[in-house]
Amino acid sequence: MIRDAATCDRPNCLAVYLEPDDRPEGQPFETALAAAGWRLGADGHACPACATGTGPVLERGECPRCCGSTVDRPAGATCHYCRHVQPFCGGDFLI
């Protein structure tokens, strides 16, 4: 499957946004990008971290919004850069 992607155009930022597998049919990629906190300005794309002043993303990881590295906290996997929290799976997936 070929998916759309966006990269942050700010200096030294490694952020990447990959089109989600579950994007509704017919929804523009730009809508999903904006919903994830990305901004498009005259100087290109800005990831959520750079847009809020907590970037640039310096290390890639598992964050679904910027592909930044995450740390496990009680609420879920928290991105070091954009601060997005991905809740842990429940039920049978707990160790």
N, C-alpha and C positions, 0 to 999 in steps of 0.2 A: 504494500500500500504506500502510495506517495502522499506525504502530508506537508502542509504549509509550515513555515517556520519564520521566526523573526529574531534578529540579534540586536543587542543594544548598541547604539552608535556613539556612546560616550567613551572618552579615552580610557583605556586599560580595563574595560568592563567585559567580562566573559559571559554575560547573561544571554540565555537562549530561551525562546518560548516555542514549544512544539504544539501544533494543532491537536486538541484533545480528540481521542477516539470517539467520544460520545457527543460530539458537536451535532446539534440538530440539523437535519437536512435543510439546505437552503439558507442557513444562517451564515452571513459573511464572516470570513476569518477575522476581519477588523473588529467585529462585535465581540468575539471571544477574546481577542487581544485586549480590548478596552476593559472588559469585565475582569480580566486578570490583573488590572492595574497598570498596564502599559500605556504610554502617552506617545502621540505622534505630533511632532512640531516641525518647524521650518528646518531644524538641524537634524532631523531623522527620528528614529525610535529611541525612547528612553524606557528602560526596565522599571519595575516598581521600586527597586532600591534606589536607583539614580533619581527617579522622579520625586522621591520623598527625602532625598538627602542622606540615605544610609548606605549608598553604594560607593564605589563600583563593586560588582561581584568579582571576587578575586580567586575563588575556588569553586569548582563545579561539584554538584551533588545531586540530591533527589528532590529538590523543591519543584513542584509542578508549575509554578508561576515564573521562576527565573532560572531554574536549574542550578541554583546555588546550594552550597553545603548546608546540612541541617544538623541539629542536635536534638536528642530525645529529652523531652520535658514531660511532666505529668499530663499536660493537655494534649500532647502529641508531638510529632516531629516539627520543630520550629526552625525556619530558615534564618541563618546568621545575617542575611542581608536585607531581604524584603519583609522579614518578620511574619510571613505566612505560616499558619499552624495547620498541619495536616493531621487530623485525629487518627489515633491508632485503630486498627480493626478490632472488633470485639468478638466474643463467642469462641469458636473453635480455633481461632488464630492466635490466641494468647498462649504464651510459653509458660 
